[in-house]
Amino acid sequence: MHVALMTWSHTRAGAGLSRAARLIAKGLHESGCDVTLLSGALPFGAVDAIGDIGIRGCAPPKDGIAATLRKRMAAGHLVAPHFYAKALQHLHQRHPVDVIEATNWYAPAALARLRGVPLVIRCSTPAMDAQTTTASLRDRADLAVAHWLEARTARRADGVISNTASHRDLIAGLYRLEAAQPHAVIDLAIDDATLTAGSAAGAADMKEPVRLLFVGRDERRKGLRECLGGFALLQADRARRGCAPLRLTIVGLGRGDLAAIVRAESLPTEILQHIDAVVSLSDDALRARFAAADIVLAPSRYESYGLVYREAAAFARPLIACAEDPSARAFVSQARCGILSEACKPMAIHTAVARLLDDPDHARLLGCQGRDHVQALTTARLGRETLAFYERLRRGKTRQSSRRVQDGTPCAHHAVRPGTLLRPVVPVPAIKAEPVEVEQHVAVGEMEHRQKAGAGRNQ
C-alpha cells in the first residue's frame, strides 16, 4: 500500500506536528507500507528521503503570483493546499497512491482529491485554538476561514483519526462531523530510540539543584509564561528557606525572546541566570535533556494528545500537567505519573511543583509508574492500528466503486474528480534541496495568530 502523508514539516528540528509525522511514517513503513511524505519544509518539486521513506516538497514559491496571493486575507489559505494538491497529482502519476493522510491543522489537503483513493484526516489541535479576545477583526476573519477550510476538509474525508477520546468528541463537535463518518481513536507513539533511552535512564535524582524542563513554544495554550511566573515564586520561596535555586531548561524559545517575556510579564530579571533556553534540539539532545531533568513542566490548557506527557513518562520523570486539559486528566489518571495543577496559573503551578519538591520519594515513584505505562506506545503498534483503519476505508471505497460501475458511472482508479485540477499535469524536475523554515510555508496568517496567542504558544 502506498500512502501519501501530508505534513507541514518533517524535519527533526520541527515542532509536535513534525515529530508526529515522522512517527506515523515510521509506523506505517514498519507495517509494510510504502510511504511518501508531502512536506511544506521543502520547496515545491524538491525530493529527499529519510531511509526508505520518500519526501516531496510542497512549499509555494517565495516570489511570483503565489507569494502575492499568500499575503491576501482568507484567499491566501488556499495557496499552500494548491501546491500540495499538485505534488500529490505528480506523485500519483509516477507511483499510484492508495491512501492520502493529512493533518487537519490549516488544511493542507483542502484541494487534494483522487478518485477512488480514501482521504484520512488525522486531527491535532485545530487552528481555532489560536483565537484570542484581543485579536483584530482581520485576524479573526482570517482565522475563521482557516477553521472553515479545516472543517470542510474533515467533513469530506473518508475517515478521521483523533489521538484521544476527548479530542475525538471535541473535533466532532467543532467540525460538525456526521455521526456515521468513520472516526477512529488511535494513540500516537513514542519513538523507539526514546523508549530505549528512557528505559536506560535512572529515576529522577531530585537532588539540589533540582532541574525542571519545559518543552514547547510561547503559545497561550502551552502555559510557558505561567510556568515562568511559577518558577519565580518557587525561587523566592527557596531563597527564604535557604535552599539552592532551581534550574529551568526551556526547549522551544530563544534567549532573547525569553528575556523579552520576563520583562513583559514584570518578572524579576534575576531568574534569567537560572534558566537555559534553546529554540530547538536534535532528537538525541532532547532525549539527553529529559534524562537530565528531575521534573517535567507541561501545564497546557489543551493538548490533542500530549506527546511531552508521554516522553516525560518514558524517562520516569514526574510530570506537572494541568487539570484544564482533558487529555492530561485522562493520562495522569491512567499512568499515575504526576500531579495536575488546578489551573494554568503561576500560583497553581508553584503549588504543584512544591508538592514534588517536598516529597522526593513520591516524585520518583510517580515517574517510575509513568515509565511502566508507556512501554506499549511503539511505532509498530501505531502502524498496525493506522493500517487497519486504512483497510476499512479502502473496503468501503471498493464497495462504492462497484456500485458506480453497476450504475454505468466511470470509476477509474487514477481519474481525478471532475472540476478539480483539470489542466494536464506537467512533470516537475526533481530538485535536491535543503529544508527551509516551515513557518514560511504554512497558511497565511498562521504566524500572526501564534504570536498574538503567545502575547496574550503545540503538535
N, C-alpha and C positions, 0 to 999 in steps of 0.2 A: 504494500500500500504506500503510495506517495502522498505525503502530507505537506501542504504549503502553510507555513506558520508565520502569520503577520505580527510583527512586533516593532515598536518604535526604536528599540535599541537591542543589541545583542552583546555589547562589549562588557568585559569583566569589570570595568570601572563604572558601569551603569548602575541605576537605582534598582528598586524592587522589581519593576516590570522586566528589566533586562535579565536579572537573575532568574526570575520565574520562567522566562522564555527559554533560557539555556537548560533549566531543569526539565521542562516539558519536552524539549527537543531530545535531550539525552534519554529520557524515559521512553519515548516513542522509538528511538533508534535501538535501544536495548530490547524492545518488544518486536523488532524485526521490520519496522517501518523505514522507508526512505524519506528523510526529512529535508526540506529546504526552508531556510529562514528568509523571509522577505523583510528586510530591516531598513529603518529610516536612519541608521547610523552610517550608511554608505551612500554615495551619490547614485542616482538612478543609472542603471547599466553596469555598475561595478559588480565584480564577482569575488568571492572569497570562500573560505571553508574553515570549519572547526573539525578537524579529523575527517570523518565521512559525512558530516552534515554540511550541505552546501548553503551559501549565503548569496542573496541577490540584493543589490542596493535599490532603494525606493525613494531616496530623498530628492525632493524637487530641486531644480537648478537655483543657484543663488542670484541669477540675473534673468532678464527677459520677462515675458508675459507672466510666467508662473510666479516669479518673485514679486511682481507688481500686484497680482491678484491676491497673494497671500497676505498682503497688508490691508486688504479690504475687510471691513467688518462682515461677519456672517459668511459671505461668499468665500472668504479665504479658507474656511474649514474644508472645502471640497478639493483644494489643490493637492494636498498630500494624498487623499484617497484616490484621486485620479491617477497618480503615478504608481500607487500600489496596484491598482487595477490593471494598468498597462504592464507592469512587471509580472503580474500573475498570468496575463494572456501570453506573454512571451515565453514564460516558463512552461505553460500548458502546451504550447505548440511543440516544444522540444522534448518535454517529458510529461506526459499526461498526468494531471493531478487527480487524486481520488477523494481527498478531503481538504477543505480550507478551514483553518482555525485562525482566529484573530482576537486580539484584546478588545474589550469594549471601550477602553479609555480613548476618547476623542475619535473613535470610529474609523480606524484606517481601512476597514472593509466596507465602508459605506457604499462604494461603487463596484465592489468585487462581486462577480456573478459568473458562474459557469453552469450551463445546462447539465442537469443530471449529477452535479457534484455537490454534496452536502456542505453547508456553511455552518460552522460552530463558533459561537462567541463565548470566550472564557472571561468572566467578569472579575475585575479588580474594583477598587474604589472608583465610583463614577466621577466624571468631570464636575458635576454639580456640587461636589463636596467643597470646591474652591469658592463657592458663593459666600460673600460676606455682606454685612449690613452697610459697610462703608463703600462698597463698590459703586463706580459711576454707572449712569444709565447705559452708556455704551458697553461697558464691561458686562453688565447684567444681560443686555440683549445678546451680546456675542456668546456668552456662556449658555444662554437659553438655546441658541442654535446648535451649539456643541451637544447639549443634552438631547435635543430633538434628534440629531443625527445618531447618537448612541442608541436611543430608544427605538428609532425606526430600524436601524440595522439589527438590533437584537430581536425585534418582533418578526422580521422577515427571515431570520436564521432558521435552519432546520433543527437546531438544538442549542441549548445554553448550558454552560458549566459555571457553577459557583463554588467557592472554596469551602464554605461552611453553610450549615442550615440557616443560621441567622442572616447571612449575606444573601442566600437564595431568596428568602422572604422579602428582604429589602429591595433587591433588584426586581423581583416580580411585581412589587407594588410601584416602584419608581418608574419602571419602563412600561407598566401596564401590559405585562405579558399574559397571553391566554393560558388558562389552566391546562389545556390539552397539549401545549407545546412541551416537548421533552426538555427537562431541566434537571441536570444531574448535579449532585454534590460530590466533588472529588477533592480530597486533600491534596495540596501541593506536597513537595518533597524537600528533604534536606540532602544536599549534595553528599555523595558517598565519602568524599575526602573530609568533609566536615564531621560526619558521623565517626569516621576513623580517628580524626584528631581529637574530637570531643571525648571519645572513649579512652584515649591515652592521657587526657588531662586529669590531674588530681582534683579533689574537692576544693572549693573556694578557700583561700588561705585565711582571709578575714583578719589579717594582722596589719598593724599600722605601718605605713599609711594605707588605709583601705582604698581600693581603686574602683571607681564607678565607670561604666561605659554606656554611652548613648550613641545609637546608630540611626541616622535619619536626617532629613533636610529641615530647614527652617520653615515649616508649614504649621499653621494653626492646629491642624489635626494632630500633628505629631507631639505637640506639647514641649518643644525644646525650650521656649522662653520660660515656661512654668518650671521646667527642670532646673534652669539656671537660678530662678528665684528660690526654689527649694534648696539648691546647693548653697546659696548664700546664707540661708537661715541655718543650715547644718554647720557651716563653717563658723558662724557666730557662736552657736551652741558649744562647739568643741573648743573654741578659744576660751570661753568662760569656764569650761571644765578642765582646762589644761591638757586636752588631748591633741594628738597630732592632726594637722589638717588632712582632709580627704583629697584625693586626686580624681579628676574627671577627664575622661577622653571622649571627644566628640568626633564621630566619623560622618561627614556629610556637610561640613561647614569650614570655611577658611578662617585663618586667624584674624584677618582684617574685618570680615563680617561679624565674627564673634565679638570683637571689641566694640563695633558699632551697636550691636544688640545690647550689650551690657550698659552702654551709655543711654540708649533709647529707653531701656527699662529701669533706669535710675538705680542700678545695682552697684554695690561697692566694687570699684575697679581692682581692689586687692585680690579678688577671686581669680583674676586672669592669670596670676602666677601659678595657680594650682590646676590650670586647665590646659590640656593638649587638644588642638583642633586640626583636623585634616579633611580636605574635601572628599577624597576617595582613596581607597587602598586596593591592592591586588587581593585575590581570594586568600592566598597564603598569609598575607599581612593582616587581613581582617580576622582570620582564624587565630592568629597569634594574639591579637587584642582581646578576643573573647577568652582565650586561655589565661591571659594576664589579669583579667578583671576579677573582682570579688562579687560585684553586684551589677546587674544589667538594668538600666532605666529605660522603660518603654511605655510611658503613660499616655498612649494615644487615645484620643477621643473616639476614633473609629479606625478599624483595620478590616479589610475584606478577608484577610487570612491571619496576618501576624507572623511573617517569616522570622522576624527577630525574636519573637517569643520562643519559637521552636529552636532557633540557633542557640539561644541562651540555655535552654534545657539540654541541648546536645552536649554542651560543655559543663553541665552540672553547676551552672551559675544561677543563684536565686534571682527571681525576676520581680521588678516593680512594674506592674501594669495598672490600668485604670478601669474602675467599675463602670465608667461611661461607655466602654466598648463591649458590645455583646460577645465578640469573638474572644476577647480577653477573659470575660467572665466564664465562658464555656471552657477555654483551655486551662486556665488556672484551677478551675474546679475539677477537671478530669485529671490533670497532671500533678496537682498538688505541689506546684513548683515555685510558688512565690506569694506575694502579697498584693492585693488590689488597693490602690489609692482610692479613697472615696470619690474624688473628683480630680480633674486635671487642673489643680491649683497648687501654688507653691507650698502652702502650709500643709495640705493633704499629702503631697509628695514627701515633704520633710518628715511628717509623722510616720509614713510607711517605711522610709529608709531607716529612721531611728529605731524602729522595732527590730530590724535585722541587725543593726549595729549593736543593740543592747543584748542580743541573744545569738552569738556567732554559731553555736552548735545547731540551733534551729535553722539558721540560714543555710548551713552546709547540708542539713537533712533535706530541705526543700529542693536544693539544687540536684542532689542525687536522685530524688524521686522524679524530677523532670527528665533526667537522662534516661531512666528506665522507660519512661512513657514514649519517647520519640524514636526508639530504635526501629520501629516498623515503617517510618516515613521515608522509604527508599525511593529512588528514581525508578527502579524496576516496578514497584507497586503502582506508582503514578502512571507509568507507561501502560501497564496492563489494564488499569481501570479506564484510562482515556481511550485506549484502543477498543475496549468492549463497547463503549458508548458510540464511538465512530461506526462500528459494525452494525449496531442497532439502527443508526440513522441511515446507513447505506442500504440496509434491507428495506427500510421504508421508502427510500428513493427508488429502489428497483421495482417495488410494487406500484408506485406512482407511474413510473415509466411504462410498465406493462399495460396499465390501464389506458395511457395515452396512445400507445401503439394500437390497442384494440379499437380505440375510437377513431383511428386514422390520423392522429396527430404526430408529426415527426418528432423524434426524440433522440437525435444523435448525441453520443456521449461528449463529443468535442464541440458541439454547437454552442453559440452564445445566444442568450435570450434576446429576442428581437428588441431593438430600440436601445441597446447598450453596446458601446464600443463597436460601431458598425464599420468604421474605417478599417482597411486592411492592416494587419499587423506587420510592421516593418522590422526585420531583425535588428537588434541593437548590438553593436560590437562590444565584446567583453572588455571591461576596463578593470585592471587590478588597482585598487585604491586603498589608502589607509582610512580607517573610520574617522568620521567627522563628528563634531559635537552634536548630539541628538537634539539639543534644545533649538537648533537652527531649523529643524525639520518637522517638529510637531505642529499641530494645527495653530493657525494664527490666534494670538491672544492668550495661549496657554501659559506662557512665561509670565505675562502680566498678572494672570489670576494667581499663580503661585506666589508672586511677590506680594500681592495685596493680601493674600491669605496669611502669609507669614508676618506681615506688618500688623496685622490686627490683633508650615510646612515648610505615599509614600510610596510600589508595587509597588 
